[in-house]
Amino acid sequence: MTFIVYSVCAVLGGTVLACQFLMTMLGLADVDLPDDLASGDGADVADGADVAHGGHHGSSWFVGMLTFRTLMAAVTFFGLAGLAGNSAQLPNELTMVVALAAGAGAMYMVHWMMQLLHKLKADGTARIERAVGQAGTVYLRIPGQKAGVGKVHVNLQNRTMEYEAMTSQEPLPVGARVVVVNVLGPGTVEVELVPEPQRISHA
């Protein structure tokens, strides 16, 4: 009976994991992140829970690990370890302990990998707020006195970003060197002409 259970877990979990991986590689599915990671507020919430409830931290941390991907990893390795234990003719009780340990370990490892991927994704995101103070070049003429928008190219985190831009100064022609002085919206910045000495030094 236990052999059937281990086999079903290994086949079912492995199939689902393989399908998830294939869909992710093809861009058909996003990386499965826990809610606390996806919101970016998990650390603050956990800290608050520590202060208010103390002992609840452990359960909150465990719940944060429970995603479909981590559960499927746990099921898969539970089944594989159980089958390995049966093949080695270990006692049923010991095989169950090994299978549970393997499932728990797989769940933790997948959770840790998802955290790492989330951090790498966050670090690689070019946030528009970081453009303030960065130099750029006018790509599409910007009307003066904030009468309309043009476009600028700004080098941000080793990437060339294109933003809509406004200026409170005189109109800025294509090719003018500018500096970002403010963020006006999700994709719009305010720029000013780079002072003459700086323009000469960048030439």
N, C-alpha and C positions, 0 to 999 in steps of 0.2 A: 504493500500500500504506500509506504513512504517513498519507494522508488518511483511510483507513478506521480506522486506529488512533486518530487524533485524534478522529474522529467518535464512535467507541464510547466513548472516555474521557469526552468531553463529555456525551453522552447518559446514560450509565450513572451517572457521578458526579453530574451535575445532578439526575437523578431521585431518587437516594438522598438527596442533601442536601435536596431539596424535601420528601420524605417525612419525614425527620427533623425538619425545621422544623415541618411541619404537626402531627406527633405531639407535639412539645414544646409547641406553642401550645394543643393540645387537652388537655394534661396527661397524655398517654399514655406519655411518655418523659421521663426525667430528663436534665438537662444532662450531656453526656458529659465528665467530667473525668479527667485523668490520675490514675493511682493515687497519685502522690506528692502531688498537690493534695488529693485526696479524703481522704487520711489525715491531712492537716494537718502531716505531719512531713517533707515533702519538703526544706525548707530545711536542717534539721538533718542529714538523710541526705546531702545533697549536700555540706555543709560537712565532714562526717566523711570522705567519699570523697576530697575535696581533700587533706586532711591525710595520709590513708593512701596514696593512689594517685596524687596529683598529676595526671598527664596524662589520667586517665580521666574528668575532669570533663566534657570536651566530648562524649564518647560518651554519658555518663549524661544530659546535658542533651538530646541529640538523641533518645535513647530515650524520655525523658519527654514529648516532643512527639508521639510516635506513638500516636494514638488513632484509632478508626474514623472519627470526624468529621473530624479533620485530614487523614487519608489520602484521604477522599472529596473534601475541598476541593482537595487537591493534584491528584488525578486530574481533577477537573472543570476547573480552570484550566489544567492541562497541555493538555487537549484543546481548550479554547476558544482558548488562545494559539496552539496548533498550527494550528487552522483559520484563525485570523486571519493567521498567517504564510503559509499556502498561498494565501489569498485575495489577499495583497499580493505574491504571486509571489517571496517571498524564497527564497534558496538553502536546500536541505534542511537543511544543517548549521546555518545560522543560525536557521532555524525551530525546530530541535530545542533549541538553546541558549535561545531565547526561551521556549519551552514549559516547559523544565525550570526556568528562573528564575521563571516565573509560578507553577508548581506549588509550588516551594519557598516563594515569598513568600506564597501563599495558606495553606500549612500553618502558617507562622509567625504570620500574622495571626489565624487561627482559634485557635491555641494561646494567643496573647496575650489574645484576647477571652474565652476560657474561664477564664484566670487572673483577669481583671478581674471576671467574673461571680462566681467563687468568692470573691474578696475582698469584693465587695459583699454576697454572701449571708452570709458570716461576720460582717461588721460589723453586719448587720441582725438577727442572731440574739439574742434576749433570753435571755442565760445566767442561770440561777438563782443562780449564785455572785455575780452583780452585785447581787442583791437585798439582800445583807447591808448593814445600815445605812440601808436605805430605809424610809420610813414607809408604812403601809398601813391598811386598814380591815377590821374583821372582817365577813365576809359570812355565815358560818355559825358559830354559837356554838362556842367552843373550851373543852373541859373543862379543869379545873385539874390541876396536878401531873402533867402528861403522861399523863393517864388516857385520852385519846382524841384524835381529830383534829377540827378544824373547818376553815373555809376563810377565806382573806383575799384581798383585792384589793390589789395593789401596783403602783404606777406605776413602770414600768421601761423606760428608753429610749423615753419618750413613748408607751408602750403600757400598757394596764391588763392585768396578768397575774393569773390566779387560781391560788393554790397551796393545797394542804392545809397546815394549820398546827397546831402543838402549843405548849404553854406550860408552864413549870415554876412559874408563878405561880397566882393564883386564877383561876377560870373567867372567860373574857372574853366579854361579851355582844355581840350583833350591833350594829354601828355603832361599837364601841370603836376608838379610834386606837391603833395598835400600831407597833412598829418591829421589823424582822427582825434577829435577833441571831446566827442560825446556820442552816446548811443541813443538814438531816437526811437527805435523800435526793433522788432525781432530781426529785421534784415536791413535796417537803415541806420546810417551813421551821420554825424555832423563833422565836417572837415574844414580845415583852414589851410591857406597857402603856406608852405614851408618858408620861413624867413630867408631872405636872399643869401646870407653867408652859408646857411646849411645847404641851399640848393647848389651853390658853387662847389661845396665840399663833396656833394654826392655825384657831381657831374663826372 
